[in-house]
Amino acid sequence: MASERTEELYRLLLSKGYPETLCRQIAYEHMNTDYTATRMLGYLYRMSHPRVEDVVDEMLAILSDREQIIRKKEMEHAQAVINDIYKNGL
């Protein structure tokens, strides 16, 4: 079941005249978390009618940012575990 933000993204993309298959792919396959959908909605509300290429470029930038955040959190967790081992031993 898609989130409310994902559904809103799908409807907004359709209302801007993009092909249905592209809208479905962006909203339901790539931007299907509240974080990514909200970021894309912000972009689309700021831009009056971006080209398809610009929408895809923004999608890739948002996904890249998300991956960097995930990697950072994973590294922070790993560092916390190492610090605990240094402090308390195995």
Backbone as ProteinMPNN parsed JSONL, in Angstrom:
{"seq_chain_A": "MASERTEELYRLLLSKGYPETLCRQIAYEHMNTDYTATRMLGYLYRMSHPRVEDVVDEMLAILSDREQIIRKKEMEHAQAVINDIYKNGL", "coords_chain_A": {"N_chain_A": [[0.848, -1.185, 0.0], [0.67, 2.111, -0.93], [2.062, 5.117, 0.43], [0.484, 8.142, 1.665], [1.863, 10.408, 0.821], [3.26, 9.408, -1.377], [1.151, 8.781, -3.083], [0.178, 11.384, -3.475], [2.347, 12.494, -4.817], [2.317, 10.974, -7.183], [-0.175, 11.771, -8.295], [0.321, 14.53, -8.635], [2.438, 14.531, -10.495], [1.096, 13.389, -12.685], [-0.823, 15.398, -13.121], [0.761, 17.401, -14.075], [1.231, 16.626, -16.583], [2.998, 14.597, -17.357], [4.05, 11.429, -18.798], [2.045, 8.577, -18.012], [3.275, 6.113, -17.363], [5.841, 6.912, -16.642], [5.246, 8.537, -14.438], [4.187, 6.622, -12.67], [6.41, 4.96, -12.332], [8.299, 6.733, -11.151], [6.93, 7.57, -8.777], [6.045, 5.151, -7.471], [8.074, 3.242, -7.642], [10.629, 4.415, -7.291], [10.549, 6.778, -5.678], [9.305, 6.086, -3.238], [9.204, 6.409, -0.479], [8.296, 8.341, 2.418], [10.151, 10.375, 2.882], [11.602, 10.684, 0.416], [9.493, 11.141, -1.382], [8.372, 13.491, -0.31], [10.487, 15.289, -0.639], [10.63, 15.347, -3.461], [8.081, 16.315, -4.042], [8.294, 18.897, -2.979], [10.163, 19.971, -4.765], [8.676, 19.84, -7.168], [6.524, 21.515, -6.586], [7.809, 23.944, -6.364], [8.834, 24.381, -8.907], [7.469, 25.385, -11.976], [6.887, 23.977, -14.446], [8.864, 21.652, -14.969], [11.183, 20.138, -17.287], [11.083, 16.72, -18.446], [13.583, 15.54, -18.242], [14.761, 17.113, -16.265], [13.185, 16.49, -14.05], [13.77, 13.773, -13.704], [16.511, 14.007, -13.22], [16.455, 15.414, -10.781], [15.184, 13.474, -9.213], [17.174, 11.493, -9.176], [19.175, 12.879, -7.809], [17.95, 13.247, -5.298], [17.677, 10.579, -4.488], [20.361, 9.891, -4.349], [21.228, 11.567, -2.262], [19.745, 10.418, -0.195], [20.888, 7.859, -0.041], [23.47, 8.567, 0.812], [22.891, 9.57, 3.369], [21.952, 7.244, 4.601], [24.292, 5.64, 4.498], [25.951, 7.198, 6.131], [24.622, 7.017, 8.617], [24.903, 4.27, 9.064], [27.697, 4.094, 9.302], [28.073, 5.682, 11.572], [26.776, 4.114, 13.478], [28.388, 1.812, 13.408], [30.79, 2.933, 14.322], [30.015, 3.637, 16.911], [29.65, 1.114, 18.039], [32.277, 0.142, 17.927], [33.526, 2.026, 19.619], [32.264, 1.338, 22.009], [33.281, -1.214, 22.405], [36.0, -0.607, 22.755], [35.799, 0.821, 25.131], [34.459, -0.899, 26.976], [35.39, -3.436, 26.454], [35.423, -6.752, 24.964]], "CA_chain_A": [[0.0, 0.0, 0.0], [1.474, 3.318, -1.061], [1.794, 6.144, 1.432], [-0.27, 9.301, 1.208], [2.792, 11.283, 0.09], [3.534, 8.766, -2.662], [-0.046, 8.995, -3.9], [0.152, 12.803, -3.835], [3.377, 12.668, -5.834], [1.815, 10.375, -8.423], [-1.23, 12.651, -8.83], [0.921, 15.793, -9.08], [3.161, 14.264, -11.738], [0.089, 13.238, -13.741], [-1.463, 16.691, -13.39], [1.707, 18.232, -14.822], [1.239, 16.155, -17.966], [4.028, 13.608, -17.662], [3.48, 10.138, -19.18], [1.562, 7.774, -16.881], [4.261, 5.1, -16.982], [6.919, 7.614, -15.936], [4.701, 8.938, -13.129], [4.08, 5.415, -11.849], [7.769, 4.526, -12.01], [8.896, 7.668, -10.205], [6.236, 7.58, -7.491], [5.881, 3.864, -6.795], [9.274, 2.406, -7.645], [11.846, 5.098, -6.862], [10.321, 7.793, -4.645], [8.21, 5.469, -2.502], [9.248, 6.659, 0.963], [7.819, 9.691, 2.723], [11.271, 11.307, 2.736], [11.896, 10.966, -0.992], [8.298, 11.72, -2.001], [8.247, 14.862, 0.169], [11.511, 16.094, -1.314], [10.236, 15.526, -4.855], [6.922, 17.212, -4.042], [8.817, 20.242, -2.791], [10.75, 20.395, -6.035], [7.633, 20.041, -8.17], [5.715, 22.692, -6.232], [8.627, 25.135, -6.619], [9.059, 24.535, -10.351], [6.159, 25.427, -12.63], [6.765, 22.82, -15.339], [10.205, 21.212, -15.38], [11.295, 19.118, -18.344], [11.184, 15.345, -17.955], [14.987, 15.314, -17.894], [15.018, 17.782, -14.989], [12.502, 15.711, -13.008], [14.57, 12.562, -13.498], [17.761, 14.45, -12.594], [16.144, 15.709, -9.38], [14.928, 12.189, -8.574], [18.467, 10.848, -8.943], [19.864, 13.647, -6.768], [17.298, 12.928, -4.029], [18.051, 9.198, -4.132], [21.77, 9.923, -3.968], [21.268, 12.146, -0.907], [19.207, 9.416, 0.728], [21.909, 6.821, 0.127], [24.546, 9.134, 1.638], [22.398, 9.62, 4.743], [21.928, 5.858, 5.087], [25.685, 5.228, 4.741], [26.439, 7.945, 7.291], [24.028, 6.414, 9.819], [25.536, 2.966, 9.25], [29.055, 4.325, 9.806], [27.951, 6.165, 12.954], [26.447, 2.958, 14.311], [29.589, 0.978, 13.5], [31.742, 3.634, 15.19], [29.506, 3.538, 18.283], [29.951, -0.252, 18.493], [33.735, 0.089, 18.157], [33.791, 2.799, 20.83], [31.798, 0.552, 23.158], [34.252, -2.305, 22.605], [37.192, 0.018, 23.353], [35.499, 1.258, 26.487], [34.015, -2.0, 27.845], [35.988, -4.708, 26.053], [34.519, -7.705, 24.324]], "C_chain_A": [[0.891, 1.245, 0.0], [1.078, 4.341, 0.004], [1.019, 7.298, 0.809], [0.61, 10.241, 0.385], [3.1, 10.717, -1.291], [2.36, 8.96, -3.609], [-0.136, 10.448, -4.373], [1.17, 13.092, -4.934], [2.902, 12.152, -7.18], [0.777, 11.297, -9.075], [-0.651, 13.969, -9.354], [1.686, 15.612, -10.382], [2.186, 14.132, -12.907], [-0.522, 14.58, -14.118], [-0.545, 17.626, -14.171], [1.908, 17.726, -16.247], [2.323, 15.156, -18.331], [3.371, 12.273, -18.006], [3.153, 9.285, -17.948], [2.596, 6.752, -16.432], [5.425, 5.726, -16.222], [6.454, 8.014, -14.536], [4.656, 7.75, -12.174], [5.474, 4.948, -11.413], [8.411, 5.422, -10.964], [8.256, 7.512, -8.835], [6.293, 6.239, -6.767], [7.127, 2.994, -6.755], [10.486, 3.107, -7.036], [11.644, 6.052, -5.692], [9.21, 7.318, -3.702], [8.34, 5.549, -0.983], [8.751, 8.08, 1.202], [8.918, 10.721, 2.509], [11.492, 11.68, 1.272], [10.702, 11.615, -1.686], [8.131, 13.181, -1.585], [9.264, 15.775, -0.497], [11.128, 16.367, -2.768], [9.015, 16.44, -4.956], [7.365, 18.662, -3.874], [9.4, 20.8, -4.074], [9.66, 20.73, -7.053], [6.738, 21.24, -7.857], [6.483, 23.988, -6.476], [8.78, 25.421, -8.107], [7.709, 24.468, -11.068], [5.948, 24.232, -13.567], [8.156, 22.388, -15.815], [10.138, 20.165, -16.493], [11.408, 17.743, -17.695], [12.613, 15.065, -17.483], [15.325, 15.93, -16.542], [14.373, 17.028, -13.828], [13.312, 14.455, -12.687], [15.891, 12.914, -12.818], [17.544, 14.748, -11.108], [15.889, 14.424, -8.604], [16.251, 11.5, -8.233], [19.252, 11.56, -7.843], [19.276, 13.336, -5.385], [17.675, 11.524, -3.573], [19.508, 9.115, -3.703], [21.935, 10.488, -2.557], [20.81, 11.127, 0.128], [20.233, 8.316, 0.993], [23.062, 7.321, 0.991], [24.133, 9.201, 3.103], [22.402, 8.226, 5.352], [23.346, 5.387, 5.401], [26.265, 5.922, 5.97], [25.902, 7.342, 8.58], [24.651, 5.051, 10.111], [26.945, 3.121, 9.822], [29.03, 4.822, 11.25], [27.645, 5.018, 13.91], [27.676, 2.064, 14.493], [30.62, 1.625, 14.422], [31.304, 3.56, 16.654], [29.793, 2.154, 18.861], [31.436, -0.386, 18.802], [34.096, 0.846, 19.428], [33.388, 2.048, 22.076], [32.769, -0.585, 23.451], [35.524, -1.755, 23.222], [36.98, 0.34, 24.815], [35.25, 0.072, 27.429], [34.649, -3.346, 27.54], [34.949, -5.605, 25.407], [33.698, -8.363, 25.384]], "O_chain_A": [[1.766, 1.39, 0.854], [-0.079, 4.419, 0.419], [0.915, 7.412, -0.412], [0.168, 10.8, -0.619], [3.19, 11.465, -2.264], [2.543, 9.264, -4.787], [-0.482, 10.713, -5.524], [0.89, 13.843, -5.868], [3.067, 12.819, -8.201], [0.85, 11.567, -10.274], [-1.081, 14.468, -10.394], [1.592, 16.451, -11.277], [2.412, 14.688, -13.982], [-0.717, 14.866, -15.299], [-1.015, 18.539, -14.85], [2.659, 18.316, -17.024], [2.542, 14.895, -19.514], [2.257, 12.003, -17.558], [3.899, 9.28, -16.969], [2.774, 6.548, -15.231], [5.936, 5.139, -15.268], [7.189, 7.846, -13.563], [5.042, 7.864, -11.01], [5.679, 4.586, -10.255], [9.002, 4.934, -10.001], [8.957, 7.341, -7.837], [6.564, 6.199, -5.566], [7.225, 2.098, -5.917], [11.283, 2.475, -6.343], [12.493, 6.123, -4.803], [8.282, 8.07, -3.406], [7.648, 4.822, -0.271], [8.78, 8.918, 0.3], [8.656, 11.817, 2.013], [11.56, 12.861, 0.934], [10.873, 12.534, -2.488], [7.785, 14.021, -2.415], [8.943, 16.902, -0.875], [11.282, 17.488, -3.252], [8.934, 17.258, -5.873], [6.859, 19.551, -4.559], [9.163, 21.955, -4.428], [9.712, 21.766, -7.715], [6.251, 21.905, -8.771], [5.877, 25.02, -6.764], [8.848, 26.581, -8.515], [6.901, 23.583, -10.788], [4.925, 23.553, -13.478], [8.57, 22.718, -16.926], [9.168, 19.417, -16.613], [11.786, 17.626, -16.529], [12.82, 14.429, -16.449], [16.081, 15.351, -15.761], [14.951, 16.94, -12.745], [13.509, 14.123, -11.518], [16.34, 12.189, -11.93], [18.366, 14.369, -10.273], [16.328, 14.294, -7.461], [16.421, 10.986, -7.128], [19.919, 10.912, -7.037], [20.018, 13.18, -4.416], [17.962, 11.309, -2.395], [19.851, 8.355, -2.797], [22.695, 9.948, -1.753], [21.413, 10.993, 1.193], [20.416, 7.896, 2.135], [23.579, 6.571, 1.819], [24.942, 8.918, 3.986], [22.812, 8.05, 6.499], [23.58, 4.798, 6.457], [26.984, 5.306, 6.756], [26.654, 7.173, 9.54], [24.898, 4.715, 11.269], [27.343, 2.374, 10.716], [29.87, 4.427, 12.059], [28.186, 4.957, 15.014], [27.965, 1.616, 15.603], [31.255, 0.935, 15.219], [32.147, 3.434, 17.543], [30.14, 2.03, 20.036], [31.811, -0.962, 19.823], [34.89, 0.359, 20.232], [34.082, 2.105, 23.091], [33.048, -0.885, 24.612], [36.081, -2.375, 24.128], [37.875, 0.155, 25.639], [35.767, 0.043, 28.546], [34.463, -4.3, 28.295], [33.768, -5.267, 25.317], [32.859, -9.21, 25.078]]}, "name": "protein", "num_of_chains": 1, "seq": "MASERTEELYRLLLSKGYPETLCRQIAYEHMNTDYTATRMLGYLYRMSHPRVEDVVDEMLAILSDREQIIRKKEMEHAQAVINDIYKNGL"}
